Amino acid sequence: MLHLTKVAFGASSLDHLLDSLNHRTGRGPVVLTTRNLPKRHAEITGKGSLFWILKHQLVARTPILGFGEAEGGRVSILLGAETLQVLPAPKRAHQGWRYLEAADAPGDLRQGEAPALLPPNIARELAALALL
C-alpha cells in the first residue's frame, strides 16, 4: 500500500486542521488540487491515505478515495470524510505531496490516546540539525 504526505499549510494546530477538514466535509467530499497526477495513483486510490504534516510531524491521515480532473488541466485528489489522528512521527516539510510507503506510515491513535506533539521550538531545532 502507498500513501501521500502533504504539509497542512495554513493550519496553526492539529485542532485547526481537523476543524478545517470537518468544515469542508459538510459541503461534500474534500477536494484538493495538484499540478500533476501521481504516477503511482492506482496504488493509492481507495487504499491509501493523505498524511498531514504539521510542525515537522505526521499528525493525521485522510483516506484518498480517488483522483479526478480539475480546472486548468490540474488534478483533484478526492478525500474521505473522516480524518484520523496518527501517532506523531517526524517528517520534514516539503512542497506539494510526496509518497509514503506503508511500512514507514505511523499507526492510528487508539480511542482516548493523546498525541505527543513536540513543542514547535524543539521540532524546529531538531529539523535544523537534520534530525527530523
DSSP file (Angstrom, degrees, kcal/mol; ACC not computed):
  #  RESIDUE AA STRUCTURE BP1 BP2  ACC     N-H-->O    O-->H-N    N-H-->O    O-->H-N    TCO  KAPPA ALPHA  PHI   PSI    X-CA   Y-CA   Z-CA
    1    1 A M              0   0    0      0, 0.0   101,-1.7     0, 0.0     2,-0.4   0.000 360.0 360.0 360.0 149.2    0.0    0.0    0.0
    2    2 A L  E     -A  101   0A   0     41,-0.8     2,-0.2    99,-0.2    99,-0.2  -0.955 360.0-173.1-130.6 145.6    1.2    3.5   -0.8
    3    3 A H  E     -A  100   0A   0     97,-2.4    97,-2.3    -2,-0.4     2,-0.3  -0.762  16.9-128.6-127.7 173.3    0.2    6.9    0.8
    4    4 A L  E     -Ab  99  50A   0     45,-2.4    47,-3.4    95,-0.3     2,-0.4  -0.899  13.8-148.9-119.3 154.5    0.9   10.6    0.1
    5    5 A T  E     +Ab  98  51A   0     93,-2.5    93,-1.5    -2,-0.3     2,-0.3  -0.942  17.4 174.5-120.5 149.3    2.2   13.2    2.5
    6    6 A K  E     -Ab  97  52A   0     45,-2.2    47,-2.6    -2,-0.4     2,-0.3  -0.986  34.0-111.1-152.0 141.5    1.3   16.9    2.4
    7    7 A V  E     - b   0  53A   0     89,-0.6     2,-2.2    87,-0.4    47,-0.2  -0.555  28.7-126.0 -72.0 135.8    2.1   19.9    4.6
    8    8 A A    >   -     0   0    0     45,-3.0     3,-2.0    -2,-0.3    -1,-0.1  -0.496  37.6-161.6 -80.9  69.7   -1.0   21.2    6.4
    9    9 A F  T 3   +     0   0    0     -2,-2.2     3,-0.1     1,-0.3    45,-0.0  -0.298  69.1  14.3 -60.4 131.3   -0.4   24.7    5.1
   10   10 A G  T 3  S+     0   0    0      1,-0.3     2,-0.5     2,-0.0    -1,-0.3   0.271  93.5 122.3  89.0 -11.7   -2.3   27.4    7.0
   11   11 A A    <   -     0   0    0     -3,-2.0    -1,-0.3     1,-0.1     3,-0.1  -0.736  41.2-170.5 -86.8 127.5   -3.1   25.1    9.9
   12   12 A S        +     0   0    0     -2,-0.5     2,-0.3     1,-0.1    -1,-0.1   0.669  69.8   2.9 -89.9 -18.2   -1.8   26.5   13.2
   13   13 A S  S  > S-     0   0    0      1,-0.1     4,-2.2    41,-0.0    -1,-0.1  -0.954  78.0 -98.7-156.3 170.3   -2.6   23.4   15.3
   14   14 A L  H  > S+     0   0    0     -2,-0.3     4,-2.7     1,-0.2     5,-0.2   0.909 123.6  52.3 -62.6 -42.5   -3.9   19.9   14.9
   15   15 A D  H  > S+     0   0    0      1,-0.2     4,-2.7     2,-0.2    -1,-0.2   0.896 108.2  51.6 -60.8 -40.1   -7.4   21.1   16.1
   16   16 A H  H  > S+     0   0    0      2,-0.2     4,-2.4     1,-0.2    -1,-0.2   0.914 111.1  47.7 -62.8 -43.5   -7.3   23.8   13.5
   17   17 A L  H  X S+     0   0    0     -4,-2.2     4,-2.5     2,-0.2     5,-0.2   0.941 113.8  46.4 -61.7 -48.7   -6.5   21.2   10.8
   18   18 A L  H  X S+     0   0    0     -4,-2.7     4,-2.5     1,-0.2    -2,-0.2   0.902 113.4  48.9 -63.5 -41.8   -9.3   18.8   12.0
   19   19 A D  H  X S+     0   0    0     -4,-2.7     4,-2.4    -5,-0.2    -1,-0.2   0.912 111.4  50.3 -62.7 -42.4  -11.8   21.7   12.2
   20   20 A S  H  X S+     0   0    0     -4,-2.4     4,-1.9    -5,-0.2    -2,-0.2   0.923 113.4  44.4 -62.8 -45.6  -10.9   22.9    8.7
   21   21 A L  H  X S+     0   0    0     -4,-2.5     4,-1.8     1,-0.2    -1,-0.2   0.902 113.4  50.6 -67.4 -40.4  -11.3   19.5    7.2
   22   22 A N  H  X S+     0   0    0     -4,-2.5     4,-1.1    -5,-0.2    -2,-0.2   0.878 109.2  52.0 -64.6 -37.2  -14.5   18.7    9.1
   23   23 A H  H  < S+     0   0    0     -4,-2.4     3,-0.3     1,-0.2     4,-0.3   0.905 110.8  47.4 -64.5 -41.3  -16.0   22.1    7.9
   24   24 A R  H >< S+     0   0    0     -4,-1.9     3,-1.2     1,-0.2    -1,-0.2   0.818 104.4  61.2 -70.2 -30.0  -15.1   21.3    4.3
   25   25 A T  H >< S+     0   0    0     -4,-1.8     3,-1.7     1,-0.3    -1,-0.2   0.819  91.6  67.2 -67.4 -29.9  -16.6   17.8    4.6
   26   26 A G  T 3< S+     0   0    0     -4,-1.1    -1,-0.3    -3,-0.3    -2,-0.2   0.689  99.4  52.1 -63.9 -16.9  -20.0   19.3    5.4
   27   27 A R  T <  S-     0   0    0     -3,-1.2    -1,-0.3     1,-0.4    -2,-0.2   0.049 127.7 -79.4-106.2  24.2  -20.2   20.6    1.8
   28   28 A G  S <  S-     0   0    0     -3,-1.7    -1,-0.4     2,-0.0     3,-0.1  -0.640  85.7  -9.7 109.3-170.3  -19.4   17.3    0.1
   29   29 A P  S    S-     0   0    0      0, 0.0     2,-0.4     0, 0.0    51,-0.1  -0.283  73.2-110.4 -64.0 147.0  -16.1   15.4   -0.5
   30   30 A V  E     -E   79   0B   0     49,-0.9    49,-3.1    50,-0.2     2,-0.5  -0.662  38.3-166.7 -77.3 128.2  -12.9   17.3    0.3
   31   31 A V  E     -E   78   0B   0     -2,-0.4     2,-0.4    47,-0.2    47,-0.2  -0.976  10.0-175.3-123.8 122.9  -11.1   18.0   -2.9
   32   32 A L  E     -E   77   0B   0     45,-2.2    45,-3.4    -2,-0.5     2,-0.4  -0.865  16.7-141.6-107.7 148.9   -7.5   19.2   -3.1
   33   33 A T  E     +E   76   0B   0     -2,-0.4     2,-0.3    43,-0.2    43,-0.2  -0.869  19.7 176.8-113.3 150.4   -5.9   20.2   -6.4
   34   34 A T  E     -E   75   0B   0     41,-2.7    41,-2.9    -2,-0.4    36,-0.1  -0.929  36.5-118.9-142.5 164.3   -2.4   19.5   -7.5
   35   35 A R  S    S+     0   0    0     -2,-0.3     2,-0.4    39,-0.2    -1,-0.1   0.893  92.3  32.4 -74.7 -40.6   -0.5   20.1  -10.7
   36   36 A N  S    S-     0   0    0     39,-0.1    -1,-0.1    38,-0.1    39,-0.1  -0.921  77.2-118.4-126.6 145.0    0.3   16.5  -11.6
   37   37 A L        -     0   0    0     -2,-0.4     4,-0.0     1,-0.1     2,-0.0  -0.637  44.8-107.3 -72.7 128.2   -1.4   13.1  -11.3
   38   38 A P    >   -     0   0    0      0, 0.0     3,-1.7     0, 0.0     4,-0.2  -0.366  20.5-134.8 -57.8 134.2    0.8   10.9   -9.1
   39   39 A K  T 3  S+     0   0    0      1,-0.3     3,-0.3     2,-0.1    -2,-0.0   0.819 106.9  47.5 -59.9 -30.2    2.4    8.2  -11.4
   40   40 A R  T >> S+     0   0    0      1,-0.2     3,-1.2     2,-0.1     4,-0.7  -0.045  73.0 127.7-101.9  31.5    1.5    5.6   -8.8
   41   41 A H  H X>  +     0   0    0     -3,-1.7     4,-2.6     1,-0.3     3,-0.8   0.804  64.9  63.0 -60.7 -31.1   -2.1    6.8   -8.3
   42   42 A A  H 34 S+     0   0    0     -3,-0.3    -1,-0.3     1,-0.3    -2,-0.1   0.827 101.2  52.7 -64.4 -30.2   -3.5    3.3   -8.9
   43   43 A E  H <4 S+     0   0    0     -3,-1.2   -41,-0.8     1,-0.1    -1,-0.3   0.700 116.0  40.3 -74.9 -18.9   -1.7    2.0   -5.8
   44   44 A I  H XX S+     0   0    0     -3,-0.8     4,-3.4    -4,-0.7     3,-2.0   0.825  84.6 106.1 -98.9 -39.5   -3.2    4.8   -3.7
   45   45 A T  T 3< S-     0   0    0     -4,-2.6    20,-0.2     1,-0.3    21,-0.1  -0.200 102.5 -10.7 -54.4 121.4   -6.8    5.1   -4.9
   46   46 A G  T 34 S+     0   0    0     18,-1.7    -1,-0.3     2,-0.2    19,-0.1   0.372 137.9  57.0  73.8  -5.0   -9.2    3.6   -2.4
   47   47 A K  T <4 S+     0   0    0     -3,-2.0    -2,-0.2    17,-0.1    -1,-0.1   0.661  94.0  61.6-123.6 -35.5   -6.4    2.1   -0.4
   48   48 A G     <  -     0   0    0     -4,-3.4    16,-2.6    16,-0.2     2,-0.3  -0.288  63.6-140.6 -94.7 177.6   -4.0    4.8    0.7
   49   49 A S  E     - C   0  63A   0     14,-0.3   -45,-2.4   -47,-0.1     2,-0.7  -0.892  18.7-116.7-132.5 161.8   -4.3    8.0    2.7
   50   50 A L  E     -bC   4  62A   0     12,-3.2    12,-2.1    -2,-0.3     2,-0.5  -0.922  32.5-151.9 -98.0 114.7   -3.1   11.5    2.7
   51   51 A F  E     -bC   5  61A   0    -47,-3.4   -45,-2.2    -2,-0.7     2,-0.4  -0.772  10.4-137.4 -91.1 130.2   -0.9   12.0    5.8
   52   52 A W  E     -bC   6  60A   0      8,-2.9     7,-2.5    -2,-0.5     8,-0.9  -0.729   7.8-149.8 -93.8 132.6   -0.8   15.6    7.1
   53   53 A I  E     +bC   7  58A   0    -47,-2.6   -45,-3.0    -2,-0.4     2,-0.4  -0.887  20.6 171.8-101.5 126.9    2.5   17.2    8.2
   54   54 A L  E >   - C   0  57A   0      3,-3.0     3,-0.6    -2,-0.5    37,-0.1  -0.980  69.4 -11.7-137.7 122.8    2.2   19.8   10.9
   55   55 A K  T 3  S-     0   0    0     -2,-0.4    63,-0.2     1,-0.2    -1,-0.1   0.915 130.3 -51.1  53.4  48.2    5.2   21.3   12.7
   56   56 A H  T 3  S+     0   0    0      1,-0.2    35,-2.1    34,-0.1     2,-0.3   0.743 120.1  99.5  65.3  27.9    7.6   18.7   11.2
   57   57 A Q  E <  S-CD  54  90A   0     -3,-0.6    -3,-3.0    33,-0.3     2,-0.5  -1.000  76.0-120.6-142.1 143.0    5.4   15.8   12.3
   58   58 A L  E     +CD  53  89A   0     31,-3.4    31,-1.3    -2,-0.3    -5,-0.2  -0.730  43.7 161.3 -74.8 125.0    2.9   13.4   10.6
   59   59 A V  E     +     0   0A   0     -7,-2.5    27,-2.1    -2,-0.5     2,-0.3   0.623  51.1   8.8-124.7 -21.2   -0.2   14.0   12.8
   60   60 A A  E     -CD  52  85A   0     -8,-0.9    -8,-2.9    25,-0.3     2,-0.3  -0.971  54.7-146.7-156.7 165.0   -3.3   12.8   10.9
   61   61 A R  E     -CD  51  84A   0     23,-2.7    23,-2.9    -2,-0.3   -10,-0.2  -0.999   1.3-162.5-142.5 146.5   -4.4   11.0    7.8
   62   62 A T  E     -C   50   0A   0    -12,-2.1   -12,-3.2    -2,-0.3    21,-0.2  -0.997  32.5-113.0-125.7 126.7   -7.4   11.2    5.5
   63   63 A P  E     -C   49   0A   0      0, 0.0    17,-3.0     0, 0.0     2,-0.7  -0.280  25.0-131.2 -59.2 141.0   -8.3    8.3    3.2
   64   64 A I  E     -F   79   0B   0    -16,-2.6   -18,-1.7   -20,-0.2    15,-0.2  -0.860  22.3-176.7 -96.0 118.4   -7.9    9.0   -0.5
   65   65 A L  E     -     0   0B   0     13,-2.7     2,-0.3    -2,-0.7    14,-0.2   0.797  56.3 -61.5 -84.4 -31.5  -11.0    8.0   -2.5
   66   66 A G  E     -F   78   0B   0     12,-1.3    12,-2.7   -21,-0.1     2,-0.3  -0.989  46.0 -91.8 171.2-173.1   -9.6    8.8   -5.9
   67   67 A F  E     +F   77   0B   0     -2,-0.3     2,-0.2    10,-0.2    10,-0.2  -0.946  37.6 165.4-130.0 149.0   -8.3   11.3   -8.4
   68   68 A G  E     -F   76   0B   0      8,-2.2     8,-2.4    -2,-0.3     2,-0.3  -0.814  38.7 -74.2-147.7-172.0  -10.1   13.3  -11.0
   69   69 A E  E     -F   75   0B   0     -2,-0.2     2,-0.3     6,-0.2     6,-0.2  -0.722  41.3-173.3 -94.9 144.6   -9.8   16.3  -13.3
   70   70 A A    >   -     0   0    0      4,-2.5     3,-0.8    -2,-0.3     4,-0.3  -0.773  37.7 -67.6-126.3 173.2   -9.9   19.9  -12.1
   71   71 A E  G >  S+     0   0    0     -2,-0.3     3,-1.2     1,-0.2    -1,-0.1  -0.208 113.1  23.7 -60.9 150.8  -10.0   23.2  -13.9
   72   72 A G  G 3  S-     0   0    0      1,-0.3    -1,-0.2    -3,-0.1     3,-0.1   0.754 132.3 -63.4  68.0  26.9   -7.0   24.4  -15.9
   73   73 A G  G <  S+     0   0    0     -3,-0.8    -1,-0.3     1,-0.2    -2,-0.2   0.605 100.1 137.2  75.8  10.0   -5.6   20.9  -16.5
   74   74 A R    <   -     0   0    0     -3,-1.2    -4,-2.5    -4,-0.3     2,-0.4  -0.289  51.8-119.6 -83.2 173.8   -5.0   20.3  -12.8
   75   75 A V  E     -EF  34  69B   0    -41,-2.9   -41,-2.7    -6,-0.2     2,-0.4  -0.927  17.1-143.0-116.8 138.1   -5.7   17.1  -10.9
   76   76 A S  E     -EF  33  68B   0     -8,-2.4    -8,-2.2    -2,-0.4     2,-0.6  -0.821   3.1-150.4-100.8 142.4   -8.1   16.8   -8.0
   77   77 A I  E     -EF  32  67B   0    -45,-3.4   -45,-2.2    -2,-0.4     2,-0.6  -0.961  15.2-148.4-108.1 117.5   -7.4   14.5   -5.0
   78   78 A L  E     -EF  31  66B   0    -12,-2.7   -13,-2.7    -2,-0.6   -12,-1.3  -0.783  16.6-163.0 -92.8 121.2  -10.8   13.3   -3.6
   79   79 A L  E     -EF  30  64B   0    -49,-3.1   -49,-0.9    -2,-0.6   -15,-0.2  -0.753  17.7-111.4-107.4 150.0  -10.6   12.7    0.2
   80   80 A G        -     0   0    0    -17,-3.0   -50,-0.2    -2,-0.3    -1,-0.1  -0.149  29.9-110.7 -69.1 170.6  -12.8   10.8    2.5
   81   81 A A  S    S+     0   0    0    -52,-0.1     2,-0.5   -56,-0.1   -56,-0.1   0.754  94.0  72.2 -77.4 -25.6  -15.0   12.4    5.1
   82   82 A E        -     0   0    0    -57,-0.0     2,-0.5   -19,-0.0    -2,-0.2  -0.798  58.8-165.0-103.0 131.5  -13.1   11.2    8.2
   83   83 A T        -     0   0    0     -2,-0.5     2,-0.4   -21,-0.2   -21,-0.2  -0.961  13.9-157.7-110.5 126.2   -9.6   12.4    9.3
   84   84 A L  E     -D   61   0A   0    -23,-2.9   -23,-2.7    -2,-0.5     2,-0.2  -0.834  14.7-124.6-107.1 138.4   -7.9   10.2   11.8
   85   85 A Q  E     -D   60   0A   0     -2,-0.4    24,-2.4   -25,-0.2   -25,-0.3  -0.561  29.5-159.7 -76.2 145.1   -5.2   11.2   14.2
   86   86 A V  E     -G  108   0C   0    -27,-2.1    22,-0.3    22,-0.3    21,-0.1  -0.795  34.1 -82.2-120.0 164.3   -2.0    9.1   14.0
   87   87 A L  E     -     0   0A   0     20,-3.1   -29,-0.1    -2,-0.3   -27,-0.1  -0.537  62.9-104.1 -62.2 123.0    0.9    8.5   16.3
   88   88 A P  E     -     0   0A   0      0, 0.0   -29,-0.2     0, 0.0    -1,-0.1  -0.243  46.9-179.9 -56.6 134.3    3.1   11.6   15.7
   89   89 A A  E     -D   58   0A   0    -31,-1.3   -31,-3.4    17,-0.1    -3,-0.0  -0.998  33.0-101.5-137.2 138.7    6.1   10.8   13.6
   90   90 A P  E     +D   57   0A   0      0, 0.0     2,-0.3     0, 0.0   -33,-0.3  -0.308  47.1 162.5 -62.5 139.5    8.9   13.1   12.5
   91   91 A K        -     0   0    0    -35,-2.1     2,-0.1   -37,-0.1    36,-0.1  -0.894  34.6-123.5-158.8 126.3    8.7   14.3    8.9
   92   92 A R        -     0   0    0     -2,-0.3     2,-0.1     1,-0.1   -35,-0.0  -0.389  34.4-107.6 -69.0 147.7   10.4   17.2    7.2
   93   93 A A        +     0   0    0     -2,-0.1     2,-0.3   -86,-0.0    -1,-0.1  -0.388  44.6 171.0 -71.0 154.4    8.2   19.7    5.5
   94   94 A H        -     0   0    0      2,-0.2   -87,-0.4    -2,-0.1     2,-0.3  -0.951  34.8 -96.4-154.6 168.4    8.2   19.8    1.6
   95   95 A Q  S    S-     0   0    0     -2,-0.3     2,-0.1     2,-0.1     0, 0.0  -0.697  87.0 -10.8 -91.2 147.5    6.3   21.4   -1.2
   96   96 A G  S    S-     0   0    0     -2,-0.3   -89,-0.6   -89,-0.1     2,-0.3  -0.394 107.8 -42.8  69.6-142.1    3.4   19.6   -2.9
   97   97 A W  E     -A    6   0A   0    -91,-0.1     2,-0.3    -2,-0.1   -91,-0.2  -0.842  48.5-163.8-122.5 160.3    3.0   15.9   -2.0
   98   98 A R  E     -A    5   0A   0    -93,-1.5   -93,-2.5    -2,-0.3     2,-0.1  -0.957  28.5-101.4-137.6 156.6    5.4   13.0   -1.6
   99   99 A Y  E     -A    4   0A   0     -2,-0.3     2,-0.4   -95,-0.2   -95,-0.3  -0.461  28.8-164.3 -75.1 151.2    4.9    9.3   -1.5
  100  100 A L  E     -A    3   0A   0    -97,-2.3   -97,-2.4    -2,-0.1     2,-0.1  -0.956  16.2-134.8-138.1 117.4    5.0    7.4    1.8
  101  101 A E  E >>  -A    2   0A   0     -2,-0.4     3,-1.5   -99,-0.2     4,-0.6  -0.412  21.9-119.2 -69.9 147.1    5.4    3.7    1.9
  102  102 A A  G >4 S+     0   0    0   -101,-1.7     3,-1.0     1,-0.3    -1,-0.1   0.848 113.1  59.8 -56.4 -36.9    3.0    1.7    4.2
  103  103 A A  G 34 S+     0   0    0      1,-0.2    -1,-0.3  -102,-0.2    -2,-0.0   0.764 108.5  45.0 -64.3 -24.6    6.0    0.4    6.2
  104  104 A D  G <4 S+     0   0    0     -3,-1.5    -1,-0.2     2,-0.1    -2,-0.2   0.476  90.4 105.9 -96.9  -4.0    7.0    4.0    7.1
  105  105 A A  S << S-     0   0    0     -3,-1.0     2,-0.1    -4,-0.6    -3,-0.0  -0.575  71.6-121.4 -81.6 136.3    3.5    5.2    7.9
  106  106 A P        -     0   0    0      0, 0.0    -1,-0.1     0, 0.0   -17,-0.1  -0.387  30.2-108.9 -72.1 154.5    2.6    5.8   11.6
  107  107 A G        -     0   0    0      1,-0.1   -20,-3.1   -21,-0.1     2,-0.1  -0.327  37.7 -91.3 -77.9 163.9   -0.3    3.9   13.1
  108  108 A D  B     -G   86   0C   0    -22,-0.3   -22,-0.3     1,-0.1     2,-0.2  -0.410  42.1-106.1 -71.8 149.7   -3.6    5.4   14.1
  109  109 A L        -     0   0    0    -24,-2.4   -24,-0.1    -2,-0.1     2,-0.1  -0.558  37.9-120.3 -71.0 140.7   -4.1    6.7   17.6
  110  110 A R    >   -     0   0    0     -2,-0.2     3,-2.4     1,-0.2    -1,-0.1  -0.434  44.7 -72.6 -78.4 159.6   -6.3    4.5   19.7
  111  111 A Q  T 3  S+     0   0    0      1,-0.3    -1,-0.2    -2,-0.1     3,-0.1  -0.287 121.6   7.6 -52.5 125.0   -9.5    5.8   21.2
  112  112 A G  T 3  S+     0   0    0      1,-0.3     2,-0.3    -3,-0.1    -1,-0.3   0.363  94.2 133.6  83.6  -5.3   -8.7    8.1   24.1
  113  113 A E    <   -     0   0    0     -3,-2.4    -1,-0.3     1,-0.0    -4,-0.1  -0.619  50.8-136.3 -79.8 135.6   -4.9    8.1   23.4
  114  114 A A        -     0   0    0     -2,-0.3     2,-0.1    -3,-0.1    -4,-0.1  -0.765  16.0-121.4 -95.0 134.9   -3.4   11.6   23.5
  115  115 A P        -     0   0    0      0, 0.0     2,-0.7     0, 0.0   -28,-0.1  -0.445  14.1-142.4 -71.6 148.6   -0.9   12.6   20.8
  116  116 A A        -     0   0    0     -2,-0.1     2,-0.2   -28,-0.0    -2,-0.0  -0.708  24.8-176.9-112.4  78.3    2.5   13.7   22.0
  117  117 A L        -     0   0    0     -2,-0.7   -62,-0.1     1,-0.1   -58,-0.0  -0.523  28.0-117.8 -75.5 140.2    3.5   16.5   19.7
  118  118 A L        -     0   0    0     -2,-0.2    -1,-0.1   -63,-0.2   -61,-0.0  -0.502  38.2 -97.7 -70.1 144.8    6.9   18.0   20.1
  119  119 A P    >>  -     0   0    0      0, 0.0     4,-2.4     0, 0.0     3,-0.6  -0.398  36.6-115.8 -59.5 143.1    6.9   21.7   21.1
  120  120 A P  H 3> S+     0   0    0      0, 0.0     4,-2.4     0, 0.0     5,-0.2   0.840 112.7  53.4 -54.1 -39.3    7.4   23.8   17.9
  121  121 A N  H 3> S+     0   0    0      2,-0.2     4,-1.9     1,-0.2     5,-0.1   0.885 111.5  45.3 -67.5 -36.4   10.7   25.3   19.1
  122  122 A I  H <> S+     0   0    0     -3,-0.6     4,-2.6     2,-0.2     5,-0.2   0.905 112.3  51.5 -71.2 -41.2   12.2   21.8   19.7
  123  123 A A  H  X S+     0   0    0     -4,-2.4     4,-2.2     2,-0.2    -2,-0.2   0.904 110.4  49.5 -61.0 -41.0   10.9   20.5   16.4
  124  124 A R  H  X S+     0   0    0     -4,-2.4     4,-2.4    -5,-0.2    -1,-0.2   0.922 111.9  48.1 -63.9 -43.9   12.5   23.4   14.6
  125  125 A E  H  X S+     0   0    0     -4,-1.9     4,-1.4     2,-0.2    -2,-0.2   0.915 112.8  47.3 -65.3 -42.6   15.8   22.9   16.3
  126  126 A L  H  <>S+     0   0    0     -4,-2.6     5,-3.2     1,-0.2     6,-0.7   0.885 112.2  50.7 -65.0 -37.6   15.8   19.1   15.5
  127  127 A A  H ><5S+     0   0    0     -4,-2.2     3,-1.7     4,-0.2    -2,-0.2   0.898 106.9  54.1 -65.9 -39.6   14.8   19.8   11.9
  128  128 A A  H 3<5S+     0   0    0     -4,-2.4    -1,-0.2     1,-0.3    -2,-0.2   0.814 108.5  49.8 -64.2 -29.3   17.7   22.4   11.6
  129  129 A L  T 3<5S-     0   0    0     -4,-1.4    -1,-0.3    -5,-0.2    -2,-0.2   0.329 118.3-115.9 -88.7   7.7   20.0   19.6   12.8
  130  130 A A  T < 5S+     0   0    0     -3,-1.7    -3,-0.2    -5,-0.1    -2,-0.1   0.801  84.1 121.1  60.5  32.0   18.5   17.3   10.2
  131  131 A L      <       0   0    0     -5,-3.2    -4,-0.2    -6,-0.2    -5,-0.1   0.510 360.0 360.0 -99.0  -8.3   17.2   15.0   12.9
  132  132 A L              0   0    0     -6,-0.7    -5,-0.2    -8,-0.1    -1,-0.1   0.306 360.0 360.0-120.1 360.0   13.6   15.4   11.8
